[in-house]
Amino acid sequence: MSEYADFPLSPDCWADGYGYYQAFLKAKKHLSSLPPRHRGADPDRTLYELTTHLYAGSGKPEALYRARLGELSSAAVVWLARVRVLSEWFVASNAIPPFDGLSDQTLQQLRGLASDASGLIQVASVLHAKGILLIYERSLPGLKADGAVFLLPSGTPVVGMSLRHARLDNYWFTLMHELGHIRLHVDQLESPIVDDLDEERPTVTERQADRFASDELIPRSDWRSCPAKYTLSEDDIYAFAKKMAIAPQIVAGRLRRELRRHELFSDLVNAVNTREILLGKD
């Protein structure tokens, strides 16, 4: 494996002039749909990075990669390119252990960080130690994506999170959903999966990742007997969360999601702003 394998265009590859020019035109079109302030501090560099991202897919099977990109909005394509570039530079400048699967022990370690907001700052380091990159990249106008997951050519899994919804429950469900894809569908990640968790997920793959996320945060057997499911009482939410050693926002968020009643517990679920904790104020 070349040391340049995780870069979009490396000394080991060549570029077809016509194909690269077509990627350049597509990149210009995508960027033109975004407000200028969201095109990066150096728009020319952003254009170059997006062009190489669209052209080569960082070494992924081109037909599938381009088909997946063709399903995305311009905002999603630009956002995904930023996540990939950040992951490539992180790999280039840091020693990343080889990925050797996502173990129950690692998942339990992560769940131990879900008891309150202070655990958020440790999540990335836990995953990096296991050969998984976690990249936070701010959402863009019009972006309908909470997270993404894909493999770099070296086999390193990358999870991108947009934090478009700054709620704590959304953070943990998105993270566990993307880790579910790594645990269950790693052989399908040579092309990126981009998830809008506000949408219905019609595919078996997405439903499996949803179930994985729910069960990792609150095991099914415990959820069946959760009193708050029947009382919708905040006192019961807090008591159950304490019993499960997780933040009450996670319990409230699951109730809102399953009941499709997003007006419930608004003050509780919005009490923590994950975007400010992890990225600072806008």
N, C-alpha and C positions, 0 to 999 in steps of 0.2 A: 504493500500500500504506500503510495507516494505521500510525502509530507505535505504536498499541496492538494491532496485529494478533496479536502473540504472547501476549497475555493471555487467560485463559479467558473472562472476561466483560469486554468493553471498552465505552467510550462509543459504539462503532459498532454495538452489537448490543442486542437486547432479549431478555428471558427470559419464557418461557411459565410462568405460575405453577404450573399443575398438574405440568408436566414437571419443573420445578425442585424441587418438593416431593417428587416420586417419587425424584429423584436424591438428595435429602436423606435420605430413608428408607433408600435403599440404602447411602449413605455411613455412616449410623449403624450399620447391620447389619455392614458390613465392619469398621469400627473396633471394634465390640464383640467381635469374634472375636480381637482382639489383646490381649496383656497390657497393662495400663495404661502401663507404662514405655515401650512402643513406640508410643504414640499421640502422641508429641511433647511438647515442653515446654509448649505452649499447645494443649490438646486442642480448644478451640473453633475456633481458627484452622485446625487440621488438618481438622476437620469441614467448615469452609467451603471449604477448598482442594479436598478430595476431592469435595464436592458439585458445585462448579463443573466440576471435571475430568470427573465422570460425566455431568453435564448437557450440556455443550457440546463436550467433546472438543477444546477449544481450536480450534474452527473446522473440524474434520475432518468428512468426510461422515458424518453421524450414524449411519445404519444399519450401515455397516461398522464404524465405530468402536465402537459399542455391542456389536455382535456379537463383536468381538475381546475386549472387556472381559468379556463374559459367559462366555468360555471360561477365564477366569483365576480363581485362588483369591483370597480376600479379601486375603491377604498380598501377592500379586502386584499387585492393583489399588491398594492403598495405597502400595506401593513405587514403582510406576510413576507414581502421582500426585506423589509427592515428587520423582522425577527430573524430571518435567515442570515443576513449580513452580520448582525450582532453575534449570532451563534458561531459563525465562521471565524470572526475576529477573536472571540473568547477562546475557541479551540486553538487558534494560532498562538495565543499569548499565555495560555495556562496548560498545566498538565492535567488531563482528564483521564480518570481510570477507565479501563475498558468496561463497557456495559455487559453485565452478566445476568440479566434478568431482574425483574422487580419482585423482591421477596416479601413474604408476609411480615418479616421482621422490620423491613424498611417502611412498609405501610403502617405498621403499628407505631413506629417511631414518629411518623408524620401525624398520625391521629393524636398522638400525645401532645402535639403542638397546637391542637385545635381547641384547647380549653379557654383561651382568651386571645385577644389581638396581639399580645406581645410575642406569640409564637411565630407570627408571619415572617419576621426578619430572619428566622433560622431555616425556613423551608428550603430555599435555594441551595444552601450549603449542604443540607442533608442529601438532597438529590444529586448534587455535583459529586459528592463523595461516592455515589453509586454509579457514576457514569451517565447521568441524565442531566441535560442542561435545562434550566428554567429561566426564560427570558420574559421580562416585563416590558412591554412596549405600549405606550399610550394609544388609546383609541383615536380614530380619525372621524371627521364629520361623515355621516352616512354609513359608517362601518357597522354591519350587523354580524358581529363575531365576538364571542367571549374568549375563545381559545383556539389553539391549533396544535397539531402534533405531527412530526415527520422525523425521518432518519437522515442524518448526514451520510455522505458516502463511506465514512469510516465506520458506520454502524452506531454512532452516538445518537440516541433519541433526544429530540428537542421539543419542549413544551413551551409554547408562547401564550401569554395571557395579556389581554387588552385592558382589563380592569374597567371596562366601559360602565359596568354597574359596580359601584364601590362598596356594596354590602358585603359583610363578612360571610353570610351564607352562600352568596354567589361565588365568592372566591373559592371556598372549600369545595363546593359542588363542581365548579369548572375544573379545578386542579384534579380532583379525583376522577372526573369524567375522562380527562386527557390521559391520566395514568391508567385508567381502565383500558384505553386503546393500546397502550404500551403492553400491559399485562396480557390482554386477550387477542390483540390484532397486530402484533409487531410485524408480522410478515406482510401486512398490507400498507405499511407506512413509508414505502419508497417514494410515494407521492403523498403530498400533505393532505391531512384531514382538517378542515376549518369548521368550527362548530358555532352556530347561533343557537344557544340554549333556550332562547325565547320561543323558538319554532318547534312544532311537532316533529319528532324524529321518526320517520316512517320505516327506516331500514332496520334490519335485525342488528347490524353492527352498532348503530347508535342506541338502540334500546338496551343492548347488552352493556354498553358503557354507562348508560343512565343507571341501570340496576347495580352495577359495580360501585358507582359513586355513592348511591344511597346506602347500600349495605356496608360499605367500608366506614362510613361516618356513623351510621346507626344500624347495627345488625337487625335483620328482619325479625328475629324472635323477640328482641327487645321492643321494636317499634310496634308490634302487634298489641302489646300491653301498655303502651304509653297513654296515661290518663288524659293528656292534653288533646289527643285526637278526638275525644268525646266531649270534653268540657270547653275547649278553646280558652282556657284560663291561663293568663300569664304566670300566675303562681305555680300552676302545674307544669308549665314550660320550664321555669327556673328549677323546679324540684327534679324534673326528669333530666335536664341538662347536667345538674350537679351529680346525679346518680351515674350518668354516662361519662362524666368528665369531659364534656364538650361545651362550647359556648352556647348560650341560650338562643342566639341568633340562628344557629344551624337548625335547631329544633323548629323554631318559628318559620324559617324559610322552607323547610320540608312541608310543614302544614300548608303554607300558602301555595306551594307548588302543587301538592297533591289535591287540594281542595279547589284549586284555580280561583282562589280568592286573595288577590294581591293587595287588597285594601286592609287586610288583617295585620295587626302588630307592626304598623308602619314605624312608630317611634322606636320600637325595640330593634327591628332589623336595620334601621338607619343610624343607630347609635354609634357605629364604628365606620370610619371612612378608610377603607383599605388602600385606596389610591393615594391619599395623603400620607399614609404610613410608609408606603413602599416607594413612591415617586415624588413626594413633596407636593406642595400646592401648585395648581395650574398657573 
